[in-house]
Amino acid sequence: MSEDISDPGHGNSPAAWTAVIVILIAFVVGTVAFWLDAPAVVMGAAGLAVVGLLIGWGMARAGYGVGGSRIAPQEHATTTDR
């Protein structure tokens, strides 16, 4: 178990975090609107979720994704670093 496994950086980027936050807000708004029987707001929330995907994709294309040119790579602390 002492193998050095490099972290692939699954979603640890500004693009991923922004997309997740926008989509999470869309789902919360959509769920509350569904519960309150407001179909127009539910459809708006679905549209906002799609916008969140587009924001994440656009930010990744602009260099803010994993391994992008506009973010500095970060190293994770290991037990030997402490």
C-alpha positions as a Markdown table, in Angstrom:
| # | Residue | x | y | z |
|---|---|---|---|---|
| 1 | Met | 0.0 | 0.0 | 0.0 |
| 2 | Ser | 3.0 | 2.3 | -0.3 |
| 3 | Glu | 2.5 | 2.8 | -4.0 |
| 4 | Asp | 2.8 | 6.4 | -5.2 |
| 5 | Ile | -0.5 | 7.0 | -6.9 |
| 6 | Ser | -0.7 | 10.4 | -8.6 |
| 7 | Asp | -4.0 | 12.3 | -8.2 |
| 8 | Pro | -5.8 | 12.6 | -11.5 |
| 9 | Gly | -7.5 | 15.8 | -10.4 |
| 10 | His | -11.0 | 14.7 | -10.8 |
| 11 | Gly | -12.9 | 18.0 | -11.2 |
| 12 | Asn | -10.6 | 20.0 | -8.9 |
| 13 | Ser | -10.8 | 23.1 | -11.0 |
| 14 | Pro | -12.6 | 26.5 | -11.1 |
| 15 | Ala | -14.6 | 25.3 | -14.1 |
| 16 | Ala | -15.9 | 22.2 | -12.4 |
| 17 | Trp | -16.7 | 23.9 | -9.1 |
| 18 | Thr | -18.6 | 26.7 | -10.9 |
| 19 | Ala | -20.6 | 24.3 | -12.9 |
| 20 | Val | -21.5 | 22.2 | -9.9 |
| 21 | Ile | -22.6 | 25.2 | -7.9 |
| 22 | Val | -24.8 | 26.5 | -10.7 |
| 23 | Ile | -26.3 | 23.1 | -11.3 |
| 24 | Leu | -26.9 | 22.5 | -7.5 |
| 25 | Ile | -28.7 | 25.9 | -7.3 |
| 26 | Ala | -30.8 | 24.9 | -10.3 |
| 27 | Phe | -31.8 | 21.6 | -8.7 |
| 28 | Val | -32.7 | 23.2 | -5.4 |
| 29 | Val | -34.8 | 25.9 | -7.1 |
| 30 | Gly | -36.4 | 23.3 | -9.3 |
| 31 | Thr | -37.2 | 21.0 | -6.4 |
| 32 | Val | -38.8 | 23.7 | -4.4 |
| 33 | Ala | -40.8 | 25.0 | -7.4 |
| 34 | Phe | -42.0 | 21.4 | -8.1 |
| 35 | Trp | -43.1 | 21.1 | -4.5 |
| 36 | Leu | -44.9 | 24.4 | -4.8 |
| 37 | Asp | -46.5 | 23.4 | -8.2 |
| 38 | Ala | -44.9 | 26.2 | -10.2 |
| 39 | Pro | -44.1 | 24.5 | -13.6 |
| 40 | Ala | -42.7 | 27.6 | -15.2 |
| 41 | Val | -40.1 | 27.9 | -12.5 |
| 42 | Val | -39.3 | 24.2 | -12.8 |
| 43 | Met | -38.7 | 24.6 | -16.5 |
| 44 | Gly | -36.5 | 27.7 | -15.8 |
| 45 | Ala | -34.5 | 25.7 | -13.3 |
| 46 | Ala | -34.0 | 23.0 | -15.9 |
| 47 | Gly | -32.7 | 25.7 | -18.2 |
| 48 | Leu | -30.4 | 27.0 | -15.5 |
| 49 | Ala | -28.9 | 23.4 | -15.1 |
| 50 | Val | -28.2 | 23.4 | -18.9 |
| 51 | Val | -26.6 | 26.8 | -18.5 |
| 52 | Gly | -24.4 | 25.5 | -15.7 |
| 53 | Leu | -23.2 | 22.7 | -18.0 |
| 54 | Leu | -22.4 | 25.3 | -20.7 |
| 55 | Ile | -20.6 | 27.5 | -18.2 |
| 56 | Gly | -18.4 | 24.6 | -17.0 |
| 57 | Trp | -17.6 | 23.6 | -20.6 |
| 58 | Gly | -16.8 | 27.2 | -21.6 |
| 59 | Met | -14.6 | 27.8 | -18.6 |
| 60 | Ala | -12.7 | 24.5 | -19.3 |
| 61 | Arg | -12.2 | 25.6 | -22.9 |
| 62 | Ala | -10.9 | 28.9 | -21.7 |
| 63 | Gly | -8.2 | 27.2 | -19.6 |
| 64 | Tyr | -9.9 | 27.0 | -16.2 |
| 65 | Gly | -10.4 | 23.2 | -16.3 |
| 66 | Val | -8.2 | 20.4 | -14.9 |
| 67 | Gly | -4.8 | 20.9 | -16.4 |
| 68 | Gly | -5.8 | 24.2 | -18.0 |
| 69 | Ser | -3.3 | 26.9 | -18.8 |
| 70 | Arg | -4.8 | 29.5 | -16.5 |
| 71 | Ile | -4.7 | 27.6 | -13.2 |
| 72 | Ala | -1.7 | 26.6 | -11.2 |
| 73 | Pro | -1.3 | 22.9 | -10.4 |
| 74 | Gln | -1.6 | 22.1 | -6.7 |
| 75 | Glu | 0.1 | 19.3 | -4.9 |
| 76 | His | -1.7 | 17.4 | -2.2 |
| 77 | Ala | -0.1 | 16.9 | 1.2 |
| 78 | Thr | 0.9 | 13.4 | 2.0 |
| 79 | Thr | 1.6 | 11.8 | 5.3 |
| 80 | Thr | 5.3 | 12.1 | 4.8 |
| 81 | Asp | 5.0 | 15.9 | 4.2 |
| 82 | Arg | 3.8 | 16.6 | 7.8 |
